[in-house]
Amino acid sequence: MSDWHSWAAIAVFVTAYAAIISERVHRTAAALTGAAAMLAIGASDDKAAFFDEHSGIDWNVVFLLLGMMAIVGVLRQTGLFEYVAIWAVKRARGRPFRVMTMLIVITAAASALLDNVTTVLLIAPVTLLVCERLALPAAPFLIAEVLASNIGGTATLVGDPPNIIIASRAGLTFNDFLVHLAPLAAVLTVVLVVMCRLMFRKLFVHDEERAAEVMALEEREAIRDRRLLYQGLAVLALVVVGFVAHPVLHYAPSVVALLGAGLLIALSTVRADEALKEVEWPTLAFFAGLFVMVGALIETGVIGEVSRALADATGGSRLGATMLLVFGSAVLSGIVDNIPYVATMAPITADLAHGFGGGHDTQVLWWALALGADLGGNATAIGASANVVVLGIAERNRQPISFWQFTKYGLLVTAVTVALSAAYLWLRYFALA
């Protein structure tokens, strides 16, 4: 690609990003217009945009979302989310901070077993109902959950899509992630709970009357269709097993989700059009546009140049390379969706590891990349897939969360968690190694 294409691609991306931030244009319109402009100026083409594994739309992400949204759409009709909402509020005695803590812990734990996008698809409807019951604003609870999902997702190979890319490139196993990243993810979840107590302190006003009303409810009465509920939970359990058994079955998460959605619609009495009504189509279109725009930056060599500059700045120091990877990845993953970013950085990290002699000692570079990309996704409203999905759900339920409303909390949490991660990497792999 020529320098002209590179600069034109940067101009298109910056303009589209500015439009998304300004919120004067709907983010889906901005992303699709940006994608169309990239194709029009020749920064990408149809093959690169739609079929290339590295610079095209990540169809695995799109179809994973589609399948899980359809499953959630069927489960919503059973009354399951109302049941869980009432159960959670009763266990927390209607106290807002206890409710938020419970939801954060559940979200973080579930994000380690499922992927974080699937988790927020299941938890967000419950949260909206909890907030409605207690007359609380939903935005702080939804923001806290997204931050928890991205932190919890760092713990395992299947928790966050970038981890799957890293594991594949570095030859890391499910147990490697558990041993090296799960302890840190648990600590960071506790840190998040403490930060939420401070960030949202004005929110935690206990309404005795509302709490008493919820305590008087019987959660079992919320279930509207028991047969459909059992079918839905059985299929969801199979889907979870499919996600966890990925190393054995070799089915991509997107295939598992689509098989689950198809099976549930076939087994139940729910019509296909009813299940697909719950799909967040604008969110899927936004992802497609964002992938095409970032892919154009990959095609024109822009992201490659940025990544090489990062690699050159290490100065031959393994500790320097580790710190640069964790902080550099956190910054860039807040701007560019962390999936295409990690896909671009993985070969560069492999070259770095090879340059330091390979072997067990260079694993720290991969952990730095994973932590920087996963936690950096919390920095802005479009830094990670889970963020975009929850913003779409919030908007659909007339509880919109603005770009800046999310980002002012996300940046603070990212700064603290990434700094703690850098300290963890230094302590475990250098000071105490």
C-alpha positions in Angstrom: 0.0 0.0 0.0 1.2 3.6 -0.7 1.8 6.2 1.9 -1.3 8.0 0.5 -3.5 5.0 1.4 -2.0 4.9 4.9 -2.7 8.6 5.6 -6.1 8.4 4.1 -7.0 5.4 6.2 -5.8 7.2 9.3 -7.9 10.2 8.4 -11.1 8.1 7.9 -10.5 6.2 11.1 -9.9 9.3 13.2 -13.0 11.0 11.7 -15.3 8.0 12.4 -13.9 7.6 15.9 -14.5 11.3 16.5 -18.1 10.9 15.3 -18.6 7.9 17.7 -17.2 9.9 20.6 -19.2 13.0 19.8 -22.4 10.9 19.7 -23.9 13.4 17.3 -24.0 10.4 14.8 -25.2 7.0 15.9 -22.2 4.8 16.4 -23.5 2.1 14.0 -23.9 4.8 11.2 -20.4 6.2 12.0 -18.8 2.7 11.8 -20.6 1.6 8.6 -19.8 5.0 6.9 -16.2 4.6 8.0 -16.0 1.1 6.6 -17.6 2.2 3.3 -15.1 5.1 3.1 -12.1 2.6 3.6 -13.4 0.5 0.7 -14.0 3.5 -1.5 -10.5 4.9 -1.1 -8.9 1.4 -1.7 -7.5 1.1 1.8 -9.2 -2.3 1.9 -11.1 -4.4 -0.6 -13.9 -7.0 -0.6 -11.5 -10.0 -0.1 -9.6 -8.3 2.8 -12.8 -6.9 4.4 -15.0 -10.0 4.2 -12.7 -13.1 3.9 -9.3 -12.3 5.3 -8.6 -13.9 8.7 -6.4 -11.0 10.0 -7.8 -7.9 8.4 -11.5 -8.8 7.7 -14.7 -9.0 9.8 -14.2 -11.5 12.6 -17.2 -13.7 11.7 -16.6 -15.8 14.8 -17.4 -12.9 17.0 -20.4 -11.8 14.9 -21.9 -15.3 14.9 -21.1 -16.0 18.5 -23.1 -12.9 19.4 -25.9 -13.9 17.0 -26.3 -17.4 18.4 -26.1 -16.3 22.1 -28.5 -13.4 21.5 -31.0 -15.8 20.0 -30.7 -18.2 23.0 -31.1 -15.3 25.4 -34.2 -14.1 23.4 -35.8 -17.5 24.0 -34.8 -17.6 27.7 -36.3 -14.1 28.2 -39.8 -15.5 27.4 -39.6 -18.0 30.3 -39.4 -15.4 33.1 -35.9 -16.7 34.1 -34.4 -13.2 34.3 -37.2 -12.0 36.6 -36.6 -15.0 38.8 -32.9 -14.4 39.1 -33.5 -10.6 39.6 -35.9 -11.2 42.6 -33.6 -13.9 44.0 -30.5 -11.6 43.9 -32.3 -8.6 45.5 -33.7 -10.8 48.3 -30.3 -12.3 49.0 -28.8 -8.7 49.2 -31.8 -7.5 51.4 -32.5 -4.8 48.8 -29.3 -2.9 49.6 -27.8 -1.4 46.4 -24.1 -1.9 47.2 -24.7 -5.5 48.1 -26.6 -6.0 44.9 -23.8 -4.4 42.9 -21.2 -6.5 44.7 -23.2 -9.7 44.0 -23.6 -8.9 40.3 -19.9 -8.0 39.9 -18.7 -11.3 41.5 -21.2 -13.4 39.5 -20.2 -11.6 36.3 -16.5 -12.0 36.9 -16.8 -15.7 37.7 -19.1 -16.4 34.8 -16.8 -14.5 32.4 -14.0 -16.9 33.3 -16.1 -20.0 32.4 -18.1 -18.5 29.5 -16.7 -15.7 27.3 -17.3 -12.2 28.6 -19.7 -11.3 25.8 -22.0 -14.3 26.5 -21.9 -13.4 30.2 -23.1 -9.8 29.8 -25.8 -11.0 27.4 -27.2 -13.1 30.2 -26.6 -10.7 33.2 -27.6 -7.4 31.6 -31.4 -8.2 31.4 -31.3 -9.3 35.1 -29.6 -6.1 36.0 -32.2 -4.0 34.2 -35.0 -5.8 36.1 -33.2 -5.4 39.5 -32.8 -1.7 39.0 -36.4 -1.3 37.9 -37.6 -3.1 41.1 -35.4 -0.9 43.3 -36.0 2.3 41.4 -32.2 2.7 40.8 -30.4 4.0 37.7 -29.2 1.0 35.6 -26.2 2.7 34.0 -23.8 2.4 37.0 -24.7 -1.3 37.5 -24.3 -2.1 33.8 -20.9 -0.3 33.7 -19.7 -2.1 36.8 -20.7 -5.5 35.2 -18.9 -4.7 31.9 -15.7 -3.8 33.8 -16.1 -7.0 35.9 -16.6 -9.1 32.7 -13.4 -7.9 31.1 -11.4 -8.4 34.4 -12.9 -11.9 34.9 -12.4 -12.8 31.3 -8.6 -12.5 31.7 -8.5 -15.5 34.0 -8.9 -18.3 31.4 -8.3 -19.2 27.8 -12.0 -19.0 26.9 -12.8 -15.9 29.0 -11.9 -13.2 26.4 -11.5 -13.7 22.6 -7.9 -12.2 22.6 -6.8 -15.0 25.0 -7.8 -17.6 22.4 -5.6 -15.9 19.8 -2.7 -15.7 22.2 -3.0 -19.3 23.3 -3.1 -20.5 19.7 0.0 -18.5 18.7 2.1 -19.2 21.9 1.0 -22.8 22.4 -0.4 -22.1 25.8 -3.0 -24.3 27.5 -6.2 -23.7 29.5 -4.2 -24.6 32.7 -1.4 -22.1 31.8 -3.9 -19.3 32.0 -5.4 -20.6 35.2 -2.1 -20.7 36.9 -0.6 -17.4 35.7 -3.6 -15.1 35.3 -6.5 -16.4 37.4 -5.0 -15.4 40.8 -4.5 -11.8 39.6 -8.0 -11.7 38.1 -9.5 -12.6 41.5 -7.5 -9.8 43.2 -8.5 -7.3 40.6 -12.2 -8.2 41.0 -11.9 -7.3 44.7 -10.2 -4.1 43.8 -13.1 -3.3 41.4 -15.7 -3.8 44.1 -13.8 -1.3 46.3 -13.5 1.2 43.5 -17.2 0.9 42.7 -18.0 1.6 46.3 -16.1 4.9 45.9 -17.1 5.8 42.3 -20.8 5.2 42.7 -21.2 6.1 46.5 -24.0 8.6 45.9 -26.1 5.9 44.3 -26.2 3.6 47.3 -29.3 4.9 48.9 -31.4 2.2 50.6 -35.1 2.5 49.9 -36.9 0.6 52.7 -40.3 0.7 51.0 -39.0 -0.6 47.6 -36.9 -3.3 49.3 -39.8 -4.5 51.4 -41.9 -4.8 48.2 -39.3 -7.0 46.6 -38.7 -9.1 49.8 -42.5 -9.9 49.7 -42.3 -11.3 46.2 -42.1 -15.0 45.5 -39.5 -15.6 42.8 -41.0 -18.9 41.6 -44.1 -17.1 40.5 -42.0 -15.2 37.9 -41.5 -18.4 35.8 -44.0 -18.3 33.0 -43.1 -21.4 31.0 -41.4 -24.2 32.9 -41.0 -26.6 29.9 -39.4 -23.8 27.8 -37.2 -22.9 30.8 -35.9 -26.5 31.2 -35.2 -26.7 27.4 -33.4 -23.4 27.4 -31.3 -24.2 30.4 -30.4 -27.7 29.0 -29.3 -26.1 25.7 -27.4 -23.4 27.5 -25.6 -26.0 29.6 -24.6 -27.9 26.4 -23.3 -24.6 24.9 -21.2 -23.9 28.1 -19.8 -27.5 27.9 -19.0 -26.9 24.2 -17.1 -23.7 25.1 -15.1 -25.3 27.8 -14.4 -28.5 25.8 -13.1 -26.4 22.8 -9.5 -27.9 23.0 -11.1 -31.4 22.7 -14.0 -30.9 20.4 -12.3 -28.3 18.2 -15.6 -26.5 17.5 -15.2 -22.7 17.5 -17.4 -20.9 20.1 -19.4 -19.3 17.2 -20.3 -22.8 15.9 -21.3 -24.0 19.3 -23.5 -20.9 19.9 -25.2 -21.3 16.5 -25.8 -25.0 17.0 -27.3 -24.2 20.4 -29.5 -21.5 19.0 -30.7 -23.8 16.2 -31.3 -26.7 18.6 -33.3 -24.6 21.0 -35.5 -23.0 18.3 -36.1 -26.5 16.8 -37.0 -28.1 20.2 -39.2 -25.3 21.5 -42.5 -23.8 20.4 -40.9 -20.4 19.9 -41.0 -19.2 16.3 -37.6 -18.3 14.7 -38.7 -14.8 14.0 -39.6 -14.3 17.7 -36.2 -15.5 18.8 -34.4 -13.3 16.2 -36.4 -10.2 17.4 -34.1 -10.1 20.4 -30.9 -10.0 18.4 -29.2 -6.6 18.6 -28.8 -6.1 14.9 -27.3 -2.5 15.2 -24.6 -3.9 17.5 -23.7 -6.6 15.0 -23.5 -4.0 12.2 -21.3 -1.8 14.4 -18.9 -4.6 14.9 -18.8 -5.3 11.2 -18.0 -1.7 10.4 -15.4 -1.5 13.2 -13.6 -4.6 12.0 -13.5 -3.3 8.4 -12.0 0.0 9.6 -9.4 -1.6 11.8 -8.7 -4.2 9.0 -7.9 -1.3 6.6 -5.4 0.0 9.1 -3.8 -3.5 9.1 -3.9 -3.7 5.3 -2.2 -0.3 4.9 0.5 -1.2 7.4 -0.5 1.4 10.0 -1.0 -1.0 12.9 2.1 -2.9 11.9 4.2 0.2 12.0 2.8 1.1 15.5 3.5 -2.4 16.7 7.1 -2.5 15.3 7.8 0.9 17.0 6.7 -0.7 20.3 9.0 -3.6 19.7 12.0 -1.4 18.7 11.5 0.7 21.9 12.2 -2.2 24.2 16.0 -1.7 24.0 16.8 -5.4 24.3 15.4 -5.6 27.9 13.0 -8.4 28.7 11.5 -6.3 31.6 11.4 -3.3 29.3 9.6 -5.3 26.7 7.1 -6.7 29.3 6.2 -3.2 30.6 5.9 -1.7 27.1 3.6 -4.6 26.1 1.3 -4.3 29.1 1.0 -0.5 29.0 1.2 -0.1 25.2 -1.5 -2.8 24.7 -3.7 -1.1 27.3 -3.6 2.2 25.5 -4.1 0.8 22.0 -6.8 -1.7 23.1 -8.8 1.3 24.5 -8.8 2.9 21.0 -8.9 -0.2 18.7 -11.1 -3.2 19.6 -8.7 -5.7 21.3 -9.5 -8.7 19.1 -7.9 -7.3 15.8 -5.2 -5.6 17.9 -4.1 -8.9 19.5 -4.3 -10.6 16.1 -1.8 -8.0 14.8 0.5 -8.0 17.9 0.7 -11.8 18.3 3.3 -12.4 15.5 5.3 -9.4 16.8 5.2 -10.7 20.3 6.4 -14.1 19.0 9.3 -12.4 17.3 10.1 -10.6 20.5 10.0 -13.9 22.5 12.3 -15.5 19.9 14.7 -12.6 20.1 15.0 -13.2 23.9 15.9 -16.8 23.3 12.4 -18.3 23.6 11.7 -20.8 26.4 9.7 -20.5 29.6 11.2 -17.2 30.6 9.6 -15.4 27.7 6.1 -16.5 28.6 5.8 -13.3 30.6 5.6 -11.4 27.3 2.4 -13.2 26.4 0.9 -12.6 29.8 1.8 -8.9 29.4 0.0 -8.8 26.0 -3.1 -10.6 27.4 -3.4 -8.4 30.5 -2.8 -5.2 28.5 -5.3 -6.1 25.8 -8.0 -7.5 28.1 -7.9 -4.9 30.8 -7.2 -2.0 28.3 -10.6 -3.0 26.7 -12.2 -1.4 29.8 -10.8 2.1 29.0 -13.4 3.2 26.5 -16.9 2.4 25.4 -15.7 0.6 22.3 -12.5 -1.0 23.7 -14.0 -4.5 24.0 -16.8 -6.5 22.5 -18.7 -6.7 25.9 -18.7 -2.9 26.2 -20.4 -2.5 22.8 -23.0 -5.2 23.5 -24.1 -3.7 26.9 -24.3 -0.2 25.4 -26.6 -1.7 22.7 -28.8 -3.5 25.3 -29.0 -0.3 27.5 -30.0 1.8 24.5 -32.7 -0.7 23.5 -34.1 -0.6 27.0 -34.2 3.2 27.0 -31.4 3.4 29.6 -28.7 4.8 27.2 -25.1 5.0 28.4 -23.1 7.7 26.6 -19.5 7.2 25.4 -18.1 9.6 28.0 -20.3 8.3 30.9 -18.7 4.8 30.4 -15.2 6.1 29.6 -14.8 8.3 32.7 -15.2 5.2 34.9 -13.5 2.8 32.5 -10.3 4.9 32.2 -9.9 5.1 36.0 -10.5 1.3 36.5 -8.1 0.6 33.6 -5.3 2.8 35.0 -5.5 1.1 38.5 -5.9 -2.5 37.2 -3.1 -2.2 34.6 -0.7 -0.6 37.1 -1.4 -3.5 39.5 -0.9 -6.0 36.7 2.5 -4.4 35.8 3.5 -4.7 39.5 2.3 -8.4 39.5 4.4 -9.2 36.4 7.5 -7.5 37.8 7.1 -9.2 41.2 6.3 -12.7 40.0 8.5 -13.0 36.9 11.5 -10.8 37.7 11.9 -9.9 41.4 10.9 -13.3 42.8 11.8 -15.4 39.7 
